[in-house]
Amino acid sequence: MKDLFARLLPAWLEEFRPALRFLFIFLAVYAGMSLAYQGYLQRSGAHVDPMSRILGEHAAMGLRAVGYTAVSEHSLGLQEERILIDSIAKVKVIEGCNGLSVMILFLAFVLAFGPWSSRKGKFVVWGLLAIHAFNVIRVAVLALIIHHSDGSWYSVQKNLFTGSIYLLVLV
């Protein structure tokens, strides 16, 4: 692979080889995993995807742990998982909320940096777990904000909560 990459580069681009290698690996991994993710979503059909269901269940479990009467449910035929507090739907978890697209971005970024090692493997595992845990907290807190607010929560969800998970990946 290294020789192939070197042969494809003109001599004047040789000084940019590390950056180009990073970009090539990042884009290849990101594109491949994004296509796999789309296939995963298509296999879910008219039902909520399994990762959204897991996220909803974990968020409801967290809310119950701090004293709220919360459950996670999915409606047949709908591609959403709902988190209910006191039997009232507060949050709909759909494929964009489940964190898999952020996990794909994280994996592509980490895999593009240098060779694989056991240390990098541990970093990937802990990073994916951190993204999921943060996402569970993010969805649970959003449900609490909606539960205790007058409905002016949309801009908080759209801007602050979406940006916060990308900030975690950057950190």
N, C-alpha and C positions, 0 to 999 in steps of 0.2 A: 504494500500500500504506500509506503514511504517513497519508494522509487517511482511508482506510478505518479504520485503527486508531484514529485520533483521534475519528472519528464514533461508533465503538462504545463508547467510554469515557464514562461519566457524568462530569460536571464535577468531582465530589468525588474521582474517581480520577485526575484529570489529573496530580497531583504524583507519582503512582506509575508514570507512563507508561514511563520507561526500564526499570524493574524488570519491569513487565508485558510489555514488548516483548521483553526478554531471555528471560523464561520462555516466552512464546509461541513464539519462534523455536527455543529449545532443545527444547521439547517436540515441536514439529512436526518438526524435523530428526531428533530421537532416535526418535520413533515411526515416521517414514517409513523411516529407515535400518534400524531393527530389523525392520520388516516385510520389507524387502528381504533382510535377513540370513536371516530364517526361510525365505524363498523359495529363497535360495541353498542352505541346508541341505537343504531338501526335494528340490532338484534332484540332490543328491548321492546320494539314495536309500539303498540298503543299503551304500554304500561310504563310505570316509573322505572328508571334504571336502578339496578341494585345498589350502586354507590350513593345515590340520592336517598334511597331507603335507609341505608346504614347511617348516613349523616343525620337524617331526621330522627332515627331511633336514638342515636347518641346525644343529640341536642335535647330531646325530651327527657332522657335519663339524667342529664346534667341539671335540667330545670327541676326535676323531681328531687334530686339530691339537695337542692337549696330550698325545698319546701313548697314548690308550686305543684298544682295538680295538672300535669302535662302528659300528653300522649302524642304519639306519632301515628298517622294513619295515611293510607293511600286509597284513592278512589278508583274503582275499577274503570278502565277505559281512559283515565286521565294520566298524563305524564308528569305527575307531581306528587310529592309527599307533603302532607300538611302537618304542622305542629299546632296542637290545640292546647290552650291554657284555659282551664275552667270550661271545657267543652266548646270553646269558641276558637275557630281557626285564626291563627295569628300570622303564620308564615307559610308560604308555599316554597318547598324546596324542589327546584327543577335542575336539569342537567347542568346549567351554568353555575349553580350554587355549590355543586358537589366537590369542587376543588380539583377534579382530575385534570382540567386544562392547566391549572397552576402547577400541579405536580409534573405534568409533561414539560412545561417550560423549565422548571427546576432541574429535572433529569437531563434535558438537552443541554442546559448550561453546564452542569457539573461534568457530564460525560465528555464535553468538548475540551475540558481542561486536562491535558496530560494523560498519561497511561493509567490503567486501572490498577488499584491496589486494595488490600483489605481495609486500609484506613479510609479510602474513598468509598468503599462499600458500606462501611459503618456510617459514614457521613450521609450517604444517600438514604439508608434506612431511617436514621434519626431525623433527617430532613423531611422525608415523606410523612413520618409520624407527627412531626411538629406542625406541618402544614395541615394535616387532618385535625389534630387537636385544636389548633387555632381556628380552623373553620367551624368546628363544633361550637366553640365558645362564641365565635362571631354570630352564628345563626341563633344560638340561645339568647345572646344579649339583644339581638335584633327583635326576637319575639318578646322579650321583656320591655323593650322600648315601645313597641306597638301596643302591648298590653297596658302600659301605664301612660300612654300619651293621648293626645287629642287627634291624632291622625296626621300630624305634620312630620312624619317619619321618612317619607319617600326620599328626600334629598340626603338624609343621613345614610340610608341604605345604599343609594346609588353612588354616592361619592366617597364617604368616609369608610364604609364597610368594604366596598369593593377595593378601594385603594389600600386598605390595611393589609389585605392578604398578599398583595403584590409587594408591599413594603417588607413583609416578613421574608419573602423569597430573596429580596435584595439584601437584607441583613444576613 
